[in-house]
Amino acid sequence: MSISRRQFFKSIGASALATMAITAMPITFTAHAADTNGYKALVCVFLFGGLDCHDLILPYDEPSYYQYAQLRPSLLAQQGTARLRANLLSISPNTSNVLRGRQVAFPPEMPKLADLFRQNKVAIVGNVGPLIEPTTRTSFENGAVRLPPRLFSHNDQQAVWQANQPEGAQYGWGGLFADAVLASGANASLPQFTTITTEDVGPFLTGRRAVPYRVSTTGAARVDFLEDYYDGISGERTDLLEAVRNQLAAESYRGQHLLERDMATAFSSGLATNEAYDSARQQGASLPTSFPATPLGAQLRAAAETISVRDRLFASRQIFFVGLGGFDTHDGQARALPALLSQIDGALSAFQTAMEALGLAREVTLFTASDFGRTLTVNGDGTDHGWGGHQIVLGGAVNGGEIYGTLPPPVLGHDADSGGGRLIPSLAVDSYAAELGRWFGLDESELLSALPGLKNFDPLPTSFV
């Protein structure tokens, strides 16, 4: 077996440089008031491409279903029996007046989440999206309101959702939440395990101090890359790898050059961080829960296993980011979306089961996010980019069995319609995030620091968590 320069630097690059960002940046913080007693975790499930919210929460009462069917005849024809009213999974909010006498349902691909809604473990937060200030159809059409930058653009709206700025944003609200809890003294021993991702993440988990730590979905740490090369080799090659490890550990480095010293610290800390994570997960990550063998199932299993070893990582607060793509359904929606909805259903329900098995159902809250919703009107066999969309919040601390925000009727021309059934959000991302941040332990000043647009919006009359 040989190790090429390309393999070597690809293996070490991301881990070491991420750690260098932690160790080499001279940042000071003022202590804040975040409540970090006990353990809490937030898990963001980002649905890349823009989930069709009109096919996530469907109209169920006969008049509303008929209106919906009139606007989507070609798509419903391709979806066949799966979207017949009789096959939808009706859900009834406990006390919500959001529906104003209407009824709604989950699609048949999501029976487990429908059951969790009925068990008060799932809440639906309707018509969430980026806003700068409260916006109506009239103010939108008259140009009388400030609008988020670059609406309807995938990359930009992903960044706006995660960081309140378009593509190129530096800090995400998840990372700034993490900064607040780190400043309060949480996770002091191993701050690297505060923000954790299973895939390439945008700005969401990056704060002024917090840096996302990426873990693998295969059961090992993201990198102990040298271990991969030890298998099946001996003699001189083993000696070579030991020499490489010692060089990266930089234990004998005594140089005074600032850049060299920072690089040595970065590599040394990177190895130590990876080995700490790998050891914790190998010794303690055993879940009784079976997760589906899907991309999202594998990511949420990795998150659950990491949560299960929180004590070994000395973590009292953690924020996770996992993602699933494929939701840009301009065409082929009837073929692609049901499988994605089924994947969400299986992975999220398994995650909830795992948290209950760990006795952490009330300490972990999962929530969804997406670039945007999609149009109510169709283009034949798909839908186009929207704006507001509906989100799922899951966990034992969730005030479930309810619908928050708004669910506009399945018609065109209402006050939240910016055209084609593209919903103008009634609830800003800032307000959605703030509810999660309050539960996580942040005070109002910390929320305003992480979500500066929050001051422009009234809080929800009833919190969903």
C-alpha positions, 0 to 999 in steps of 0.5 A, spaced: 500 500 500 502 506 498 500 513 500 500 519 495 501 526 496 494 527 494 491 522 499 495 525 505 493 532 504 486 530 502 485 526 509 488 531 513 486 538 510 479 539 513 480 536 520 487 540 521 485 547 518 478 546 522 482 545 529 487 551 527 481 556 526 479 554 533 486 554 536 489 560 532 484 565 532 485 570 538 478 571 540 476 574 547 468 573 549 464 577 555 461 572 559 453 572 558 447 569 561 445 563 557 442 557 562 447 551 560 444 547 566 443 540 564 444 537 557 440 540 551 441 539 544 438 542 537 438 538 531 437 542 524 435 537 518 436 542 512 432 539 506 436 542 500 432 544 494 426 547 497 421 542 499 414 543 497 410 545 503 403 544 499 405 536 499 407 536 506 401 538 509 395 537 505 388 540 505 383 534 508 376 537 508 372 536 502 372 543 500 379 545 501 381 538 497 377 540 491 380 547 491 387 544 491 385 538 486 383 544 481 390 547 481 394 541 481 390 536 476 396 534 472 401 533 478 395 529 482 394 525 476 401 523 476 401 521 483 395 517 483 392 514 489 397 516 493 394 523 493 386 521 493 383 524 499 381 517 502 389 515 503 391 522 506 393 521 514 388 526 517 391 530 523 387 534 528 390 540 532 388 540 539 386 547 540 389 551 534 385 556 531 390 557 525 385 552 520 379 556 521 375 550 520 379 547 515 382 540 516 389 538 514 393 531 513 400 528 512 401 525 505 401 517 506 408 516 506 409 519 513 405 515 517 410 515 523 410 523 523 402 523 523 402 518 529 407 522 533 403 529 531 397 525 535 402 523 540 403 531 541 411 530 540 410 533 533 408 540 532 407 544 525 410 551 524 406 554 518 409 559 513 416 560 515 421 564 511 426 569 511 423 576 512 426 583 514 419 586 516 412 584 516 410 583 509 403 582 506 401 582 499 399 589 498 406 591 501 410 586 497 406 588 490 407 596 492 414 595 493 413 598 500 417 593 504 424 591 505 425 584 502 430 579 503 436 579 498 436 575 492 429 571 493 428 564 490 435 563 489 437 556 492 444 558 494 442 565 497 436 563 500 440 557 504 445 562 506 439 567 508 435 561 512 442 559 516 445 566 517 440 572 515 445 574 509 446 571 502 451 567 499 458 569 502 455 569 509 460 568 515 456 567 521 450 562 522 445 563 528 446 556 530 454 558 531 452 564 534 447 560 539 453 556 540 458 562 542 453 564 547 453 557 551 461 557 550 461 564 553 457 562 559 462 556 560 459 550 557 463 545 554 469 548 557 473 542 556 472 540 549 469 546 546 470 543 539 464 538 540 459 544 541 457 544 533 457 538 529 455 536 522 455 530 518 456 533 511 458 539 508 455 545 512 454 552 510 454 558 515 449 555 520 454 552 525 460 557 524 460 562 530 465 567 532 468 562 536 464 556 534 467 551 528 463 545 526 466 539 527 464 534 522 463 526 524 462 520 519 456 516 518 460 510 518 461 509 526 468 512 526 471 519 527 471 523 521 478 522 521 483 518 524 485 517 517 492 514 519 488 508 522 485 506 515 492 505 512 495 501 518 490 495 516 494 490 512 501 493 512 507 492 517 515 493 517 517 499 514 511 502 512 508 501 519 514 505 521 513 510 516 506 511 519 508 512 526 513 517 524 508 521 520 503 521 526 509 523 531 510 529 526 503 531 526 503 531 533 508 536 533 510 534 540 517 535 539 516 542 536 520 548 539 520 553 533 519 560 534 516 562 527 508 564 529 505 561 522 509 554 524 507 554 531 500 555 529 500 550 524 503 545 529 498 547 534 493 546 529 495 539 527 496 537 534 490 539 537 486 536 530 489 529 532 487 530 539 480 532 538 479 526 533 482 521 537 478 523 543 471 523 539 473 516 536 475 513 543 468 516 546 464 513 540 467 506 540 467 506 548 460 508 549 456 509 542 451 503 542 443 504 541 438 499 541 434 503 536 434 501 528 435 506 523 433 506 516 439 504 511 438 511 508 442 517 507 438 521 512 437 515 517 445 514 517 446 521 519 441 522 524 444 515 527 451 518 527 448 524 531 444 520 536 450 516 537 454 522 538 449 525 543 449 518 547 456 519 549 455 527 551 458 525 558 465 522 555 465 529 551 463 533 557 458 537 553 452 540 556 450 543 550 450 541 542 447 543 536 447 538 530 446 539 522 444 534 518 442 535 510 438 531 505 438 534 498 433 532 492 427 537 493 428 542 487 422 538 484 421 542 477 419 536 474 418 529 476 415 531 483 410 525 483 416 520 482 421 523 486 418 527 492 414 521 495 421 517 496 424 523 500 418 524 504 418 517 506 425 517 508 424 523 512 418 519 516 423 513 517 429 517 519 425 522 524 421 517 527 427 513 529 431 519 532 425 520 536 425 513 538 433 513 540 432 519 544 426 516 548 431 510 549 436 514 552 432 518 556 433 524 553 426 526 549 425 532 553 433 534 552 433 534 544 429 538 539 429 536 532 427 541 527 427 542 519 429 548 515 429 548 507 431 553 502 424 555 501 417 552 499 414 552 492 408 554 488 401 552 489 400 552 482 404 546 477 408 547 471 406 540 469 410 535 473 413 539 478 413 546 482 417 552 482 421 556 487 417 559 492 418 563 499 415 561 505 414 553 507 412 549 513 416 546 518 416 540 523 419 540 530 420 534 534 421 532 541 419 531 548 419 538 550 415 540 543 408 543 545 406 538 539 399 536 536 398 543 534 399 548 528 403 554 529 404 560 524 399 560 519 397 555 513 394 559 508 388 556 504 389 552 498 387 558 493 390 563 489 389 571 491 389 571 498 393 576 502 399 571 503 400 570 495 405 573 492 403 570 485 402 562 483 401 560 490 408 562 492 407 564 500 409 570 503 412 568 510 407 570 516 413 567 521 420 570 520 426 565 520 428 570 526 422 568 530 422 561 528 430 561 531 428 565 537 423 560 539 428 554 539 434 559 542 430 560 548 428 553 549 436 552 548 437 557 554 439 563 551 436 570 554 433 576 550 440 580 549 443 573 546 438 572 541 438 579 539 445 579 538 445 572 534 438 574 530 438 582 529 432 582 525 428 579 531 426 586 533 422 587 527 417 582 529 412 580 535 413 573 538 409 568 537 403 568 542 404 561 544 411 557 543 412 551 540 417 549 544 
